[in-house]
Amino acid sequence: MRMDYFPKVGPAARGDDIPAVDYLKWYIPRLKQQRPHNLSFSGLQFPWVLEGIEDVWRDHRRPGYDDRSLIAKRYGVKENMVHLCLGATQGITLGILAASKGGKVAVEMPSYGPVSQTARLLGLDTVAVHRKPADGPWLIDRREWKEKLSDVDMVIITPQLNPVGWTYTVEDRQWLIDTCFELGVIIISDEVYADSDPQWKPFFLEGANCITLSSFTKVHGLGVLRYGWLIASEDYISIIADIFHNLAGEMPSPTIRIVEHIAGRLDEPVELIEKYRAANLPLLVAMLARLDIEWKPPAFGIFGAFKIPGIDTKEMIDTIGKEHGLLAVPGCMFGPGLSEWLRVAWSIDEDAFAEAILVLEKVINIARKQG
């Protein structure tokens, strides 16, 4: 019996009905295998080396100090438009709880499980809205979105779409903003990959009905710290603060102190991403060309996905890939109809990537021969 690994939409879920994040159930055991050729990372592998941090365990609170100021300055907003949280995953929960009126939630697909499933855990029904595959940015299915947005309180989006890495076209973005404003729909935008795009305009700038959430996990390689944030109108942030106090109390002092210690270095990971893109992407494009696979990389970011016609990529990674020490992420983890897609990240050093790409080519060739 074939298992569906992609996120599930549907009615509010509790108890035995709570959906698993099947991607993580599949991925974490394979990550622990430490396969030598790892093209699976969704975040930058940045070589952070931190010297001793004075008083790292001490309470960070002090008179006249606001721990939101670092993010407020990065975005050019007032502190009372910012709330810190324990990573973007928690930010999704906070945003939904703050904006919900109890109605349905539209969730963009394909997606990473927690982005599209969290609303169900919070007692809300969800419906899927899709972006359609294209040679370049995947496109909003405007007829489907308009119909479903007419019957929801909010829509949860990941502009830099997982697993393909493409963001919206200018036209699709503006259509989404205008449509949601017209229908009174809240937009919750998960922008964890946005810092890799120097031209990115955060969604919170588009109106009081828009909430941006992000973190230092993906682009900056600081996932172990669980440092995230939401940016929204002062009214929403006030509600989010109350929710956060109920769920988590306050931000952990070690997380605050470590991030503030390296605040002056936060551009380094972004620069490294550009270096990796320049060195690694040509190797990937050339390898795919040798296999007669046409592919256009996303303009920014650290991963992309391509279709290998006739190949079940999960089966390939679990068998031939394992045999050759290769790990990449099958597209079936993110949405229906993506069983022949494979997500590959170029977020590792050039030598390791060059070696892994040759192994990937070998694995694909073997899979094709085996039919």
TIBADO-901660 format. One line per 4 residues: number of its first residue (from 1); their letters; for each residue x, y, z of C-alpha. Coordinates in Angstrom, 3 decimals, always signed. Layout:
// TIBADO-901660
NUM> A> X:Y:Z ~ ...
***
This chain:
// TIBADO-901660
1> MRMD> +0.000:+0.000:+0.000 ~ +1.429:+3.346:-1.067 ~ +1.733:+5.943:+1.694 ~ +1.086:+9.640:+1.125
5> YFPK> +3.808:+11.653:+2.854 ~ +2.658:+15.146:+1.920 ~ +0.817:+17.437:+4.393 ~ -2.868:+16.746:+4.938
9> VGPA> -5.660:+19.319:+4.887 ~ -9.083:+18.738:+6.378 ~ -11.171:+19.288:+9.498 ~ -9.910:+20.281:+12.932
13> ARGD> -7.857:+17.446:+14.407 ~ -7.347:+16.186:+17.932 ~ -6.123:+13.021:+19.596 ~ -5.594:+10.174:+17.154
17> DIPA> -6.663:+12.420:+14.263 ~ -3.666:+14.757:+14.616 ~ -1.665:+14.466:+11.377 ~ +1.965:+13.451:+11.569
21> VDYL> +4.708:+15.426:+9.861 ~ +5.474:+12.415:+7.688 ~ +8.388:+14.178:+6.039 ~ +10.206:+14.427:+9.370
25> KWYI> +9.319:+10.832:+10.259 ~ +10.977:+9.821:+7.002 ~ +13.839:+12.318:+7.051 ~ +15.206:+12.303:+10.604
29> PRLK> +16.154:+8.585:+10.680 ~ +17.909:+8.961:+7.322 ~ +19.697:+12.099:+8.458 ~ +20.983:+10.143:+11.459
33> QQRP> +22.513:+7.622:+9.055 ~ +24.970:+10.388:+8.107 ~ +25.121:+9.437:+4.465 ~ +28.338:+10.975:+3.096
37> HNLS> +26.731:+12.701:+0.090 ~ +24.061:+14.893:+1.652 ~ +22.070:+17.156:-0.656 ~ +19.041:+17.224:+1.638
41> FSGL> +19.585:+20.270:+3.835 ~ +16.797:+22.857:+3.785 ~ +19.038:+25.400:+5.516 ~ +22.525:+26.761:+5.000
45> QFPW> +25.308:+24.750:+6.626 ~ +27.225:+27.758:+7.935 ~ +30.469:+27.073:+9.827 ~ +29.646:+29.071:+12.945
49> VLEG> +32.491:+28.989:+15.460 ~ +31.722:+31.023:+18.562 ~ +34.238:+31.901:+21.221 ~ +33.117:+32.029:+24.835
53> IEDV> +30.129:+34.296:+25.427 ~ +30.246:+36.100:+28.733 ~ +27.269:+35.495:+31.028 ~ +25.476:+33.421:+28.378
57> WRDH> +23.242:+31.866:+31.054 ~ +22.439:+35.125:+32.799 ~ +19.056:+36.817:+32.444 ~ +19.245:+39.147:+29.435
61> RRPG> +16.645:+41.600:+30.779 ~ +17.859:+44.946:+32.066 ~ +16.565:+48.536:+32.457 ~ +16.045:+50.373:+29.180
65> YDDR> +16.682:+47.264:+27.076 ~ +14.279:+45.812:+24.491 ~ +15.245:+42.436:+23.027 ~ +13.114:+43.180:+19.937
69> SLIA> +15.375:+46.026:+18.842 ~ +17.687:+43.830:+16.749 ~ +14.842:+42.664:+14.503 ~ +13.123:+46.055:+14.540
73> KRYG> +16.294:+47.668:+13.181 ~ +16.727:+44.984:+10.501 ~ +13.245:+45.726:+9.156 ~ +13.094:+49.447:+9.920
77> VKEN> +10.042:+49.222:+12.185 ~ +9.135:+50.089:+15.763 ~ +9.690:+47.484:+18.469 ~ +5.965:+47.253:+19.137
81> MVHL> +5.481:+45.790:+15.646 ~ +7.800:+42.859:+16.496 ~ +7.463:+39.797:+18.687 ~ +10.200:+37.225:+19.174
85> CLGA> +9.361:+33.529:+19.324 ~ +10.922:+30.081:+19.446 ~ +11.527:+29.656:+15.740 ~ +9.231:+30.132:+12.774
89> TQGI> +7.327:+26.937:+13.560 ~ +6.071:+28.464:+16.802 ~ +5.462:+31.687:+14.907 ~ +2.906:+29.880:+12.744
93> TLGI> +0.913:+28.930:+15.845 ~ +1.101:+32.455:+17.251 ~ +0.025:+34.055:+13.992 ~ -2.936:+31.728:+13.502
97> LAAS> -4.190:+32.155:+17.061 ~ -3.899:+35.946:+16.846 ~ -5.676:+36.312:+13.503 ~ -8.314:+33.574:+13.652
101> KGGK> -12.013:+34.338:+13.933 ~ -12.782:+30.618:+14.109 ~ -13.372:+30.156:+10.382 ~ -11.570:+28.088:+7.780
105> VAVE> -7.910:+28.515:+6.890 ~ -6.506:+28.243:+3.367 ~ -3.038:+26.704:+3.213 ~ -0.738:+26.923:+0.235
109> MPSY> +0.441:+23.680:-1.341 ~ +2.966:+22.244:-1.856 ~ +4.387:+23.020:+1.561 ~ +6.341:+21.894:+4.601
113> GPVS> +3.987:+20.022:+6.941 ~ +3.854:+22.339:+9.987 ~ +3.056:+25.334:+7.780 ~ -0.087:+23.726:+6.407
117> QTAR> -1.135:+21.394:+9.248 ~ -0.806:+23.559:+12.384 ~ -4.209:+25.209:+11.957 ~ -5.901:+21.818:+12.255
121> LLGL> -4.191:+21.228:+15.611 ~ -5.618:+24.566:+16.750 ~ -9.190:+23.468:+16.064 ~ -9.610:+24.978:+12.593
125> DTVA> -10.642:+23.433:+9.281 ~ -8.205:+23.829:+6.389 ~ -8.515:+23.858:+2.611 ~ -5.663:+23.674:+0.117
129> VHRK> -4.803:+26.275:-2.506 ~ -2.205:+25.317:-5.068 ~ +0.600:+26.768:-7.079 ~ +0.903:+25.110:-10.473
133> PADG> +4.210:+23.782:-11.867 ~ +5.830:+25.989:-14.482 ~ +9.203:+26.517:-16.147 ~ +10.219:+29.172:-13.636
137> PWLI> +8.030:+30.560:-10.855 ~ +5.116:+28.267:-10.033 ~ +1.847:+30.085:-10.645 ~ -1.166:+30.713:-8.451
141> DRRE> -4.255:+28.901:-9.685 ~ -6.295:+32.095:-9.522 ~ -9.691:+30.508:-10.140 ~ -9.163:+27.981:-7.336
145> WKEK> -7.693:+30.554:-4.953 ~ -10.479:+33.104:-5.534 ~ -13.159:+30.492:-4.900 ~ -11.568:+29.194:-1.701
149> LSDV> -10.391:+32.551:-0.340 ~ -14.026:+33.675:-0.444 ~ -14.773:+31.209:+2.357 ~ -11.812:+31.550:+4.776
153> DMVI> -10.494:+33.844:+7.514 ~ -6.863:+33.614:+6.490 ~ -4.367:+32.102:+4.079 ~ -0.969:+30.751:+5.105
157> ITPQ> +1.722:+31.027:+2.443 ~ +5.399:+30.264:+1.938 ~ +6.430:+32.713:-0.792 ~ +9.754:+30.927:-1.424
161> LNPV> +7.932:+27.707:-2.248 ~ +9.086:+24.390:-0.818 ~ +10.395:+22.250:-2.533 ~ +11.130:+24.293:-5.681
165> GWTY> +12.518:+27.514:-4.179 ~ +10.648:+29.856:-6.542 ~ +8.750:+32.864:-5.232 ~ +5.680:+34.495:-6.779
169> TVED> +5.688:+36.375:-10.032 ~ +5.154:+40.112:-9.545 ~ +1.684:+39.743:-11.041 ~ +0.669:+36.814:-8.828
173> RQWL> +1.892:+38.540:-5.697 ~ -0.108:+41.680:-6.439 ~ -3.179:+39.631:-7.354 ~ -2.949:+37.803:-4.013
177> IDTC> -2.575:+41.042:-2.046 ~ -5.480:+42.719:-3.848 ~ -7.750:+39.677:-3.594 ~ -7.140:+39.153:+0.120
181> FELG> -7.720:+42.846:+0.827 ~ -10.963:+42.777:-1.162 ~ -12.203:+39.660:+0.664 ~ -10.972:+40.636:+4.129
185> VIII> -8.598:+37.657:+4.324 ~ -5.541:+37.720:+6.590 ~ -2.226:+36.711:+4.990 ~ +0.285:+34.882:+7.201
189> SDEV> +3.540:+34.747:+5.267 ~ +6.320:+32.340:+6.268 ~ +9.442:+34.139:+5.005 ~ +12.226:+31.978:+6.456
193> YADS> +14.084:+31.948:+3.125 ~ +13.513:+35.599:+2.235 ~ +16.881:+36.934:+3.431 ~ +18.518:+35.185:+0.472
197> DPQW> +16.657:+37.580:-1.860 ~ +18.072:+41.123:-1.639 ~ +15.004:+42.543:-3.404 ~ +12.453:+40.879:-1.125
201> KPFF> +9.607:+43.030:+0.212 ~ +8.138:+41.511:+3.405 ~ +4.402:+40.948:+3.297 ~ +3.710:+42.921:+6.479
205> LEGA> +4.426:+46.048:+4.424 ~ +1.398:+45.298:+2.232 ~ -1.225:+46.167:+4.823 ~ -2.634:+45.617:+8.295
209> NCIT> -4.088:+42.289:+7.146 ~ -0.592:+40.840:+6.576 ~ +1.650:+39.087:+9.114 ~ +5.275:+38.184:+8.370
213> LSSF> +7.103:+35.478:+10.278 ~ +10.703:+34.377:+9.929 ~ +13.762:+33.108:+11.790 ~ +17.534:+32.786:+11.649
217> TKVH> +17.224:+29.037:+10.988 ~ +17.386:+28.531:+7.230 ~ +19.421:+31.317:+5.642 ~ +21.658:+31.961:+8.653
221> GLGV> +22.269:+28.389:+9.786 ~ +21.177:+28.980:+13.395 ~ +18.385:+26.441:+13.745 ~ +19.680:+25.115:+17.059
225> LRYG> +18.944:+28.487:+18.698 ~ +15.206:+28.576:+17.827 ~ +15.237:+32.364:+17.313 ~ +12.238:+33.530:+15.326
229> WLIA> +9.953:+36.546:+15.070 ~ +6.668:+37.913:+13.786 ~ +6.109:+41.395:+12.365 ~ +2.607:+42.797:+12.122
233> SEDY> +0.401:+45.699:+13.156 ~ +0.641:+46.810:+16.774 ~ -2.811:+45.347:+17.431 ~ -1.799:+41.874:+16.267
237> ISII> +1.535:+42.014:+18.094 ~ -0.250:+42.879:+21.337 ~ -2.412:+39.763:+20.950 ~ +0.612:+37.656:+19.978
241> ADIF> +2.419:+38.809:+23.125 ~ -0.453:+37.559:+25.282 ~ -0.495:+34.220:+23.470 ~ +3.272:+33.828:+23.799
245> HNLA> +3.166:+34.526:+27.537 ~ +0.526:+31.815:+27.903 ~ +2.399:+29.258:+25.803 ~ +6.066:+29.961:+26.489
249> GEMP> +6.557:+32.745:+29.017 ~ +9.611:+34.586:+27.715 ~ +12.441:+34.040:+25.263 ~ +15.394:+32.057:+26.677
253> SPTI> +18.291:+34.284:+27.689 ~ +21.022:+32.093:+26.096 ~ +19.290:+32.379:+22.712 ~ +19.028:+36.169:+23.001
257> RIVE> +22.625:+36.571:+24.173 ~ +24.126:+34.339:+21.468 ~ +22.261:+36.083:+18.637 ~ +23.190:+39.530:+19.930
261> HIAG> +26.807:+38.380:+20.230 ~ +26.938:+37.560:+16.508 ~ +24.616:+40.331:+15.293 ~ +27.450:+42.008:+13.410
265> RLDE> +28.119:+38.826:+11.432 ~ +24.614:+38.052:+10.201 ~ +25.461:+39.129:+6.640 ~ +28.169:+36.461:+6.377
269> PVEL> +25.769:+33.544:+5.744 ~ +23.988:+35.498:+3.003 ~ +27.334:+36.148:+1.315 ~ +28.218:+32.460:+1.604
273> IEKY> +24.949:+31.491:-0.071 ~ +25.885:+33.606:-3.084 ~ +29.329:+31.999:-3.146 ~ +27.812:+28.517:-3.066
277> RAAN> +25.307:+29.413:-5.775 ~ +28.078:+30.683:-8.047 ~ +30.195:+27.562:-7.564 ~ +27.607:+24.811:-7.183
281> LPLL> +24.690:+25.680:-9.447 ~ +26.656:+25.374:-12.728 ~ +27.671:+21.845:-11.707 ~ +24.058:+20.888:-11.028
285> VAML> +22.784:+22.440:-14.262 ~ +25.507:+20.685:-16.285 ~ +24.803:+17.318:-14.657 ~ +21.080:+17.583:-15.366
289> ARLD> +21.820:+18.563:-18.961 ~ +23.865:+15.378:-19.356 ~ +20.755:+13.489:-18.249 ~ +18.533:+15.469:-20.654
293> IEWK> +16.634:+17.022:-17.750 ~ +15.666:+20.623:-18.442 ~ +15.768:+22.774:-15.332 ~ +15.920:+26.436:-14.459
297> PPAF> +17.245:+27.248:-10.949 ~ +15.335:+29.712:-8.769 ~ +16.784:+33.208:-8.802 ~ +17.659:+33.120:-5.097
301> GIFG> +17.933:+30.667:-2.243 ~ +19.603:+27.436:-1.279 ~ +17.579:+24.651:-2.893 ~ +15.514:+23.741:-5.907
305> AFKI> +13.627:+20.774:-7.296 ~ +13.376:+19.078:-10.668 ~ +11.336:+16.291:-12.221 ~ +12.880:+12.939:-13.181
309> PGID> +10.195:+11.455:-15.446 ~ +9.341:+7.839:-14.751 ~ +11.297:+7.657:-11.471 ~ +9.761:+7.351:-8.007
313> TKEM> +12.313:+9.522:-6.221 ~ +11.485:+8.298:-2.728 ~ +12.064:+4.705:-3.806 ~ +15.274:+5.806:-5.537
317> IDTI> +16.665:+7.573:-2.459 ~ +15.644:+4.748:-0.112 ~ +17.311:+2.040:-2.208 ~ +19.928:+3.078:-4.760
321> GKEH> +20.606:+6.329:-2.930 ~ +21.201:+4.554:+0.362 ~ +23.506:+2.048:-1.330 ~ +25.645:+4.893:-2.683
325> GLLA> +25.528:+7.096:+0.423 ~ +23.286:+9.769:-1.133 ~ +20.511:+11.710:+0.587 ~ +18.169:+14.187:-1.109
329> VPGC> +14.493:+14.926:-0.472 ~ +11.703:+13.404:-2.576 ~ +9.070:+15.836:-3.787 ~ +6.283:+13.619:-2.444
333> MFGP> +7.039:+15.007:+1.032 ~ +5.528:+18.380:+0.079 ~ +2.477:+17.836:-2.072 ~ +0.464:+15.439:-4.251
337> GLSE> +1.652:+14.775:-7.773 ~ +5.330:+15.300:-6.939 ~ +6.488:+11.673:-6.664 ~ +8.852:+12.149:-9.628
341> WLRV> +10.381:+15.340:-8.229 ~ +13.585:+15.588:-6.197 ~ +14.701:+18.510:-4.028 ~ +18.432:+19.210:-4.034
345> AWSI> +20.237:+21.768:-1.876 ~ +23.470:+23.538:-2.836 ~ +24.024:+24.804:+0.723 ~ +27.239:+22.828:+1.362
349> DEDA> +30.875:+23.509:+0.532 ~ +31.987:+23.289:-3.070 ~ +34.125:+20.146:-2.862 ~ +31.443:+18.141:-1.058
353> FAEA> +28.806:+19.345:-3.509 ~ +30.884:+18.488:-6.577 ~ +31.395:+14.947:-5.290 ~ +27.744:+14.519:-4.315
357> ILVL> +26.506:+15.667:-7.727 ~ +28.480:+12.932:-9.461 ~ +26.974:+10.386:-7.086 ~ +23.488:+11.762:-7.783
361> EKVI> +24.091:+11.409:-11.514 ~ +25.138:+7.796:-11.016 ~ +22.089:+7.059:-8.859 ~ +19.687:+8.544:-11.429
365> NIAR> +21.311:+6.572:-14.243 ~ +20.970:+3.330:-12.294 ~ +17.332:+4.102:-11.468 ~ +16.594:+4.696:-15.147
369> KQG> +18.213:+1.426:-16.181 ~ +16.226:-0.480:-13.585 ~ +13.065:+1.069:-14.971
***
